[in-house]
Amino acid sequence: MAYTHHINESQAQGMDSTIILDPTLLRAAQRIYRTYCMLHPRSAKRPYGIAIHRKSHRGQLIFRHDPVLLPGECFVPTKQLEVEI
């Protein structure tokens, strides 16, 4: 059975502030976000952030305010990706 981690409202509010991440992890998240923006330039649907695995650097766009993270994943909010890009 897979363990999942739900982010509650107070944690989600804290996600709006800048989070210090491993630079390699942040670059991987930025690459995923940039690819999405290039492939969907006119998309009205803006992701809330990216759930990215700390070791494999594989990530998934998150389009909901209460993401479910798997073990080993961290959440990078879109605001942080846009600031860093």
TIMARNU-202125 format. One line per field, with one value per residue: x, y, z of N, C-alpha, C, O in turn; residue number from 1. Coordinates in steps of 0.1 Angstrom, whole numbers, plus 5000, padded with zeros to 4 digits. Each point is the difference from the previous one (the first is absolute). Example, Ala and Ser with C-alpha at 12.3 -4.5 7.8 and 13.67 -1.06 7.14 Angstrom:
<semars>
nc1	c(5132 | 4986) .
nc2	c(4943 | 5011) .
nc3	c(5078 | 4986) .
cac1	c(4991 | 5009) .
cac2	c(5012 | 5011) .
cac3	c(5000 | 5000) .
cc1	c(5009 | 4992) .
cc2	c(5012 | 5011) .
cc3	c(5000 | 5008) .
oc1	c(5010 | 5005) .
oc2	c(5000 | 5011) .
oc3	c(5007 | 5001) .
resi	c(1 | 2) .
</semars>
This chain:
<semars>
nc1	c(5008 | 4988 | 5022 | 4981 | 5009 | 4986 | 4995 | 5010 | 4980 | 5000 | 4994 | 4978 | 4990 | 5002 | 4982 | 4984 | 5002 | 5014 | 4999 | 5008 | 5005 | 4996 | 5020 | 5012 | 4999 | 5014 | 5022 | 5004 | 5003 | 5020 | 5015 | 4999 | 5009 | 5022 | 5007 | 4998 | 5015 | 5018 | 5000 | 5005 | 5009 | 4989 | 5017 | 4979 | 5004 | 4994 | 5019 | 4991 | 5000 | 5018 | 4989 | 5013 | 5003 | 4997 | 4988 | 4979 | 4993 | 4993 | 4995 | 4991 | 4992 | 5004 | 4984 | 5014 | 4980 | 4989 | 5019 | 4999 | 5007 | 5012 | 4997 | 5007 | 4978 | 5005 | 4995 | 4995 | 5001 | 4978 | 4988 | 4998 | 4982 | 4979 | 4997 | 4994 | 4978) .
nc2	c(4988 | 5008 | 5004 | 5005 | 5015 | 4997 | 5011 | 5002 | 5002 | 4989 | 4978 | 4995 | 5000 | 4981 | 4989 | 5010 | 4990 | 5017 | 4986 | 4997 | 5006 | 4978 | 5009 | 4984 | 5001 | 5014 | 4995 | 4986 | 5008 | 5008 | 4984 | 4991 | 5011 | 4999 | 4982 | 4999 | 5010 | 4987 | 4985 | 5011 | 5003 | 4984 | 4987 | 4994 | 4981 | 5013 | 4993 | 4983 | 4983 | 5000 | 4983 | 5006 | 4985 | 4995 | 4981 | 4995 | 5010 | 4982 | 5009 | 5011 | 5001 | 5020 | 4985 | 4991 | 5008 | 4983 | 5012 | 4987 | 5001 | 4998 | 4979 | 5014 | 5000 | 5011 | 5014 | 4998 | 5014 | 4999 | 5003 | 4981 | 4988 | 5006 | 4994 | 4979 | 4998) .
nc3	c(5000 | 4983 | 5003 | 5011 | 4986 | 5018 | 4981 | 5021 | 5009 | 5020 | 4998 | 4999 | 5019 | 5012 | 4992 | 5012 | 5020 | 5002 | 4982 | 5021 | 4979 | 5001 | 5003 | 5011 | 5022 | 5010 | 5002 | 5016 | 5021 | 5005 | 5005 | 5020 | 5017 | 5003 | 5010 | 5022 | 5012 | 5003 | 5017 | 5019 | 4980 | 4988 | 5006 | 4997 | 4988 | 5017 | 4991 | 5011 | 4986 | 5013 | 4990 | 5017 | 4983 | 5021 | 5000 | 5001 | 5019 | 5010 | 4980 | 5018 | 4978 | 5010 | 4998 | 5015 | 5007 | 4990 | 4995 | 4982 | 5021 | 4981 | 5007 | 5016 | 5005 | 4982 | 5017 | 4978 | 5018 | 4994 | 5019 | 5011 | 4994 | 5007 | 5021 | 5005 | 4995) .
cac1	c(4992 | 5008 | 4998 | 4999 | 5000 | 4991 | 5004 | 4988 | 4998 | 5010 | 5012 | 4998 | 5002 | 5015 | 5007 | 5001 | 5013 | 5011 | 5006 | 5013 | 5002 | 5012 | 5000 | 4998 | 4985 | 4993 | 5002 | 4992 | 4986 | 4999 | 5000 | 4987 | 4990 | 5003 | 4995 | 4986 | 4997 | 5003 | 4991 | 4987 | 5002 | 4987 | 4992 | 4994 | 5002 | 5013 | 5002 | 5003 | 5014 | 5006 | 5004 | 5012 | 5007 | 5013 | 5011 | 4999 | 4997 | 4988 | 4989 | 4987 | 4993 | 4989 | 4989 | 4991 | 5006 | 5003 | 5006 | 5003 | 5013 | 5005 | 5013 | 5012 | 4997 | 4998 | 4991 | 5005 | 4989 | 5003 | 5005 | 5014 | 5006 | 5000 | 5010 | 5013 | 5002) .
cac2	c(5012 | 5012 | 5011 | 5013 | 5011 | 5011 | 5013 | 5007 | 5014 | 5008 | 4997 | 5006 | 5015 | 5002 | 4997 | 5012 | 5006 | 4994 | 4989 | 4998 | 4986 | 4996 | 5006 | 4991 | 4996 | 5012 | 5000 | 4989 | 5005 | 5011 | 4994 | 4995 | 5012 | 5007 | 4991 | 5001 | 5014 | 5000 | 4991 | 5005 | 5015 | 5008 | 4992 | 5008 | 4992 | 5002 | 4991 | 5005 | 4997 | 4987 | 4990 | 4994 | 4990 | 5006 | 4993 | 4998 | 5013 | 4999 | 5008 | 5000 | 5013 | 4999 | 5010 | 5002 | 5007 | 4991 | 4989 | 4988 | 4997 | 4987 | 5000 | 5004 | 5011 | 5013 | 5009 | 5013 | 5008 | 5007 | 5013 | 4999 | 4996 | 5012 | 5010 | 4995 | 5000) .
cac3	c(5000 | 4999 | 5010 | 4994 | 5009 | 4996 | 5005 | 5005 | 4996 | 5005 | 4993 | 4986 | 5002 | 5001 | 4987 | 4993 | 5002 | 4993 | 5007 | 4995 | 4995 | 4993 | 4987 | 4989 | 5001 | 4996 | 4985 | 4994 | 5001 | 4990 | 4987 | 4999 | 4999 | 4987 | 4989 | 5000 | 4995 | 4985 | 4993 | 5002 | 5002 | 5002 | 5009 | 5011 | 5013 | 5005 | 5011 | 5013 | 5003 | 4995 | 5010 | 4994 | 5008 | 5004 | 4994 | 4985 | 4993 | 4992 | 5006 | 4994 | 5003 | 5009 | 4997 | 5011 | 5012 | 5011 | 4994 | 5007 | 4997 | 5003 | 5007 | 4992 | 4992 | 5006 | 4992 | 4996 | 4995 | 4987 | 5003 | 5002 | 4987 | 4992 | 5005 | 4997 | 4986) .
cc1	c(5009 | 4996 | 4999 | 4999 | 4991 | 5006 | 4988 | 5000 | 5012 | 5014 | 5000 | 5003 | 5015 | 5007 | 5001 | 5013 | 5011 | 5005 | 5014 | 5001 | 5014 | 5000 | 4998 | 4985 | 4992 | 5001 | 4992 | 4985 | 4998 | 5000 | 4986 | 4990 | 5002 | 4995 | 4985 | 4996 | 5003 | 4989 | 4985 | 5000 | 4987 | 4991 | 4996 | 5003 | 5014 | 5002 | 5003 | 5014 | 5004 | 5003 | 5012 | 5007 | 5015 | 5012 | 5000 | 4998 | 4989 | 4989 | 4987 | 4994 | 4988 | 4990 | 4990 | 5007 | 5004 | 5007 | 5003 | 5014 | 5004 | 5013 | 5012 | 4997 | 5000 | 4992 | 5007 | 4989 | 5004 | 5006 | 5016 | 5007 | 5001 | 5010 | 5014 | 5003 | 5002) .
cc2	c(5012 | 5010 | 5013 | 5011 | 5011 | 5012 | 5007 | 5015 | 5009 | 4997 | 5006 | 5015 | 5003 | 4998 | 5012 | 5007 | 4992 | 4989 | 4998 | 4985 | 4998 | 5006 | 4991 | 4996 | 5012 | 5001 | 4990 | 5004 | 5012 | 4995 | 4995 | 5011 | 5007 | 4992 | 5001 | 5014 | 5001 | 4992 | 5005 | 5015 | 5007 | 4993 | 5010 | 4992 | 5001 | 4991 | 5007 | 4998 | 4986 | 4992 | 4993 | 4991 | 5005 | 4992 | 4998 | 5012 | 4999 | 5007 | 5000 | 5013 | 4998 | 5011 | 5001 | 5006 | 4991 | 4988 | 4988 | 4996 | 4986 | 5001 | 5004 | 5012 | 5013 | 5008 | 5013 | 5008 | 5008 | 5014 | 4999 | 4997 | 5013 | 5010 | 4995 | 5000 | 5014) .
cc3	c(5000 | 5010 | 4992 | 5011 | 4995 | 5006 | 5005 | 4997 | 5005 | 4993 | 4986 | 5001 | 5001 | 4987 | 4992 | 5002 | 4993 | 5008 | 4994 | 4997 | 4995 | 4986 | 4988 | 5000 | 4994 | 4984 | 4993 | 5000 | 4989 | 4986 | 4997 | 4997 | 4986 | 4988 | 4999 | 4994 | 4984 | 4992 | 5001 | 5003 | 5002 | 5010 | 5012 | 5013 | 5004 | 5012 | 5013 | 5004 | 4994 | 5012 | 4994 | 5010 | 5003 | 4994 | 4985 | 4992 | 4990 | 5007 | 4992 | 5003 | 5009 | 4997 | 5011 | 5012 | 5011 | 4994 | 5009 | 4996 | 5004 | 5008 | 4991 | 4991 | 5008 | 4990 | 4997 | 4995 | 4987 | 5002 | 5001 | 4986 | 4991 | 5005 | 4996 | 4985 | 4996) .
oc1	c(5009 | 4988 | 5009 | 4996 | 5003 | 5004 | 4990 | 5010 | 5004 | 5008 | 5010 | 5005 | 5005 | 5012 | 5008 | 5004 | 4998 | 5003 | 5002 | 4998 | 5007 | 4990 | 4993 | 4995 | 4990 | 4990 | 4994 | 4993 | 4989 | 4992 | 4995 | 4992 | 4991 | 4994 | 4995 | 4991 | 4992 | 4996 | 4992 | 4996 | 5000 | 4988 | 5008 | 4999 | 5009 | 4992 | 5005 | 5006 | 4993 | 5007 | 4999 | 5001 | 5007 | 5010 | 5010 | 5002 | 4999 | 4998 | 4999 | 5001 | 4994 | 5004 | 4989 | 5012 | 5006 | 4994 | 5002 | 5003 | 4995 | 5006 | 5001 | 5009 | 4997 | 5000 | 5006 | 4995 | 5012 | 5008 | 5007 | 5011 | 5010 | 5006 | 5008 | 5012 | 5002) .
oc2	c(5002 | 5002 | 5003 | 4997 | 5006 | 5000 | 5002 | 5005 | 5009 | 5010 | 5005 | 5006 | 5010 | 5004 | 5001 | 5008 | 4989 | 5002 | 5000 | 4991 | 5009 | 4999 | 5003 | 4998 | 4998 | 5003 | 5002 | 4998 | 5000 | 5005 | 5002 | 4999 | 5003 | 5005 | 5001 | 5000 | 5006 | 5004 | 4997 | 5005 | 5011 | 5004 | 5006 | 5007 | 4994 | 4999 | 5011 | 5007 | 4995 | 5004 | 4995 | 5003 | 5004 | 5006 | 5002 | 5001 | 5008 | 4999 | 4995 | 5005 | 4989 | 5012 | 5005 | 4998 | 5004 | 4989 | 5002 | 4998 | 4995 | 5010 | 4995 | 5005 | 5000 | 4997 | 5006 | 4997 | 5003 | 5004 | 5009 | 5004 | 5002 | 5007 | 5008 | 5001 | 5003) .
oc3	c(5008 | 5003 | 4992 | 5011 | 4990 | 5012 | 4992 | 4995 | 4993 | 4998 | 4995 | 4991 | 4995 | 4999 | 4990 | 4991 | 4997 | 5012 | 4988 | 5008 | 4998 | 4993 | 4990 | 4989 | 4993 | 4993 | 4990 | 4990 | 4994 | 4992 | 4989 | 4991 | 4994 | 4991 | 4989 | 4992 | 4993 | 4989 | 4991 | 5010 | 5007 | 5001 | 5006 | 5011 | 4994 | 5009 | 5000 | 5008 | 4992 | 5009 | 4989 | 5012 | 4991 | 4998 | 4994 | 4988 | 4991 | 5012 | 4989 | 5012 | 4999 | 5000 | 4997 | 5001 | 5010 | 5000 | 5013 | 4988 | 5011 | 5000 | 4989 | 4994 | 5012 | 4988 | 5009 | 4989 | 4998 | 4992 | 4995 | 4998 | 4993 | 4992 | 4996 | 4996 | 4988) .
resi	c(1 | 2 | 3 | 4 | 5 | 6 | 7 | 8 | 9 | 10 | 11 | 12 | 13 | 14 | 15 | 16 | 17 | 18 | 19 | 20 | 21 | 22 | 23 | 24 | 25 | 26 | 27 | 28 | 29 | 30 | 31 | 32 | 33 | 34 | 35 | 36 | 37 | 38 | 39 | 40 | 41 | 42 | 43 | 44 | 45 | 46 | 47 | 48 | 49 | 50 | 51 | 52 | 53 | 54 | 55 | 56 | 57 | 58 | 59 | 60 | 61 | 62 | 63 | 64 | 65 | 66 | 67 | 68 | 69 | 70 | 71 | 72 | 73 | 74 | 75 | 76 | 77 | 78 | 79 | 80 | 81 | 82 | 83 | 84 | 85) .
</semars>
